[in-house]
Every structure is written in C-alpha cells, then in structure tokens.
Amino acid sequence: MSMKPVSGRVELELDFPEKFFMGSFSQASAFEAISDGEGVRLRLRRLRGERRVVSLELHWYVFADMLEQLAQGLAEGPLPEDPRRRRAQAAAAALAAALEPRS
C-alpha cells in the first residue's frame, strides 16, 4: 500500500525506564496501514523537518481486543462530533465488510 496523508494529528509517547519520547505527526506527515495473516502494521512518517518514522505491529487478537475496548468506551462515554462520528462509522463499516469471508 502507499502512504496516505495524515488528515489530523497523531500524538505519540514512548516511556522506557531510561528514556522518554514524545512527538506528533500532523498534516506534514503520512501513514500506511497494512494487514496480513498475522495482524496489522501501522506506520507513520514525517515528511518535512526532522525525520521521524514509527511502526506498530499488532497481532490480530490484540487488534481485536483494542477495537472491543474502543467500542466499550464509545458506548459508555461521549461520542465524537457528527462529521467525525460519521467518518469513523464509514471506516468501521468498511473494515467489517473487508473481514467478511470471500466466496
């Protein structure tokens, strides 16, 4: 897959015993989301300024657990504003359709 522009802002924190990193990726950045038989890989790349690349690989069970926790949080808490909510609904529907068995 090709890199797509980041349409908002991504904030990132890494906290290790001897080191802490905090950064952001904004509209001067791009991302890709790739899936395979093992799971999903998310990659963020800053296109201008100081070079930054972050990759995160999630096994399918971990990814599913995260989606369930997001759903629970949305069921119990406030919903995003309408345009953002509709965009998330469309993306979730596309994910659900892509996970259906193919004939």
Secondary structure, 3 states (H helix, E strand, C coil): CCCEECCCCEEEEEEECCEEEEEEECCCEEEEEEECCCEEEEEEEECCCCCCEEEEEEEHHHHHHHHHHHHHHHHHCCCCCHHHHHHHHHHHHHHHHHCCCCC
